[in-house]
Amino acid sequence: MRPAIDVLNGAEFDVVVVGAGVNGASTAEQLAAAGYRVLVVDKSDFATGASSRSSRLLHCGLRYLAPGRSVFDFVRHPSRLNVALRMARQAMQARSDFVKTFPERSAPMRLHFPIYRDGQYKRWQVDFAFKLLKFLGPGDLPLDYRCLSNAEARAVPLVSGLRDFHRLDGVAAYREYQFHWPERIAIDALERAASNGAVARNYTQARMLDHDAGGWRIELTDMLSQSPPVTVRAKMTLLMAGTWIDEVARGPSAKIGRKIFGTKGCHLVVQLPPECQGIGIATYNSVGEPLYCIPWKHLHYFGPTETEYTGDLDRIHVTDEEQAGLIREANILLPGLKLKASDILMTWAGVRPLTYDPAVPFGKRSREVHDLAGDGLPDAMAMTAGPVMTHRSAGEEMAAAVRTRIGVPDPARRPLAAAPPPGMHAETLSDMMFRRTDRAWSGPVTEDELAALAGETAALLGWDEERTQRETRAFEDEWARLYRARSAE
Ligand SMILES: Cc1cc2nc3c(=O)[nH]c(=O)nc-3n(C[C@H](O)[C@H](O)[C@H](O)COP(=O)(O)OP(=O)(O)OC[C@H]3O[C@@H](n4cnc5c(N)ncnc54)[C@H](O)[C@@H]3O)c2cc1C
């Protein structure tokens, strides 16, 4: 059971981390390991934001090396080439770090990039891009790149179904990795933070109240109980709240400048023949945006899309039109599939917390740390556009930024009493189904299976029959609202 929120009333921390997605969790882990007194809170369950809605790719950075319309874009804008090289190097480094450190949380797959004769990229460009990636990377996790001839590609399940085979000039095949269950990556980091004395609380909304010489006063509200809010103090506040950053920062400062540009991405989960397992496709859709068909356990998913999102951040789901659009793109890519709405097992959508820049129409993908002092929030920082794949370096970067502002922690001050590991803090059936186990991510759950899982959870968490029924209904509602396949054709 979570301790009641009033045990925190009046507590003092070096740092309060607002938001326990993958970047907030990693930041809390780094700060606690360095000896800071840390509180990390999330208004929902841990990692329910963008961290649970990504395409789960620990990608090698190939996309960063794709210039806009032609290679001459890089010649005309050399600064873009610099950024592309830096991001590709970071991607290769993150891929290697993560797979070596947490092999149990990543899964390899074979991705295939079709090279069409009249397509955006020529074969020599693709060859060159892979040579460059090999050169930029640390060299300890091979890309296993090979350009397959059309005849070889015909023999690969899934790839053999590509449209217009006669127009292909080969298919680039390479080893890519996927995050196996990103929510659990965040929870693992929180457990390590807690074992170093950090306090981690889910379903706890933070509101920055006011600031004085001692730092911030922050109000915490338990979202699952009627308990009155409590107040804690922190020398520094880190807004790791993803797409919610502007909303949280606007509370204490009306003059806060916009930091986030949210773009929505949708995915559709389908069951393909068993011989397609472990095989995926990376390509561009009919309007030149990235499109993937990614293996996922015994299933596959198509996605993502990318559109500006200004709707309700707490109810993000795939609409009928978005599902129809993705089905259309999947059928252009693999016409033999003849995919239809009734083939979709589940859907999910998320909003990328990209960096707002009025000069970049669709938001910047580069991770940025914002010192909010200039926006009227001293001793507060925010991070935007940090993907899952670089969350470890994001945590290190935030911890270094804290050190430059408040110095190294006082070794004489003990951390607050070690909290129980947050992995224990499942509060709802949805927490169990999505984030303490990954059952709900494996497609629809039958009624009997749900009843059995609800019963097991009830036994673990001490729920009575009435609570078990309530939790079951809440899970079914959430599934219908956010994850179900849309029935419209
Ligand atoms: C469609 C899509 C595809 C993507 N694909 C990839 C990919 O393939 N690979 C990759 O590496 N990345 C990918 N990303 C990007 C990646 O998912 C995000 O950039 C990353 O998860 C952001 O993590 P975060 O911790 O910064 O934010 P989040 O995970 O959104 O966490 C922010 C948290 O803050 C909490 N919060 C908000 N307000 C408050 C408050 N007042 N008090 C307490 N808590 C609060 C929220 O509940 C939330 O849990 C994708 C994203 C999307 C949407």
The ligand as an ORCA input file, in Angstrom:
! r2SCAN-3c Opt
* xyz 0 1
  C       3.667      8.346    -31.324
  C       5.007      8.440    -30.655
  C       6.068      7.685    -31.135
  C       7.308      7.748    -30.500
  N       8.307      6.899    -30.901
  C       9.463      6.859    -30.212
  C      10.423      5.877    -30.512
  O      10.219      5.025    -31.377
  N      11.579      5.879    -29.797
  C      11.812      6.790    -28.812
  O      12.877      6.726    -28.211
  N      10.903      7.737    -28.501
  C       9.732      7.782    -29.170
  N       8.776      8.702    -28.847
  C       9.092      9.798    -27.919
  C       8.970      9.394    -26.473
  O       7.883      8.534    -26.234
  C       8.812     10.638    -25.580
  O       9.605     11.688    -26.037
  C       9.197     10.292    -24.159
  O       8.455      9.181    -23.716
  C       8.961     11.484    -23.239
  O       9.151     11.042    -21.920
  P       8.991     12.083    -20.736
  O       9.349     11.354    -19.494
  O       9.738     13.322    -21.061
  O       7.433     12.474    -20.780
  P       6.133     11.571    -20.400
  O       6.364     10.125    -20.572
  O       4.969     12.150    -21.116
  O       6.004     11.830    -18.846
  C       5.508     13.030    -18.311
  C       4.723     12.664    -17.053
  O       4.400     13.855    -16.338
  C       3.223     13.601    -15.623
  N       2.651     14.875    -15.171
  C       2.141     15.864    -15.930
  N       1.734     16.890    -15.158
  C       1.997     16.540    -13.866
  C       1.798     17.173    -12.610
  N       1.233     18.398    -12.500
  N       2.163     16.523    -11.485
  C       2.724     15.274    -11.559
  N       2.932     14.647    -12.741
  C       2.576     15.264    -13.877
  C       2.362     12.847    -16.645
  O       1.342     12.095    -16.021
  C       3.391     11.976    -17.346
  O       3.430     10.653    -16.837
  C       7.506      8.636    -29.420
  C       6.434      9.384    -28.930
  C       5.186      9.274    -29.522
  C       4.034     10.034    -28.943
*
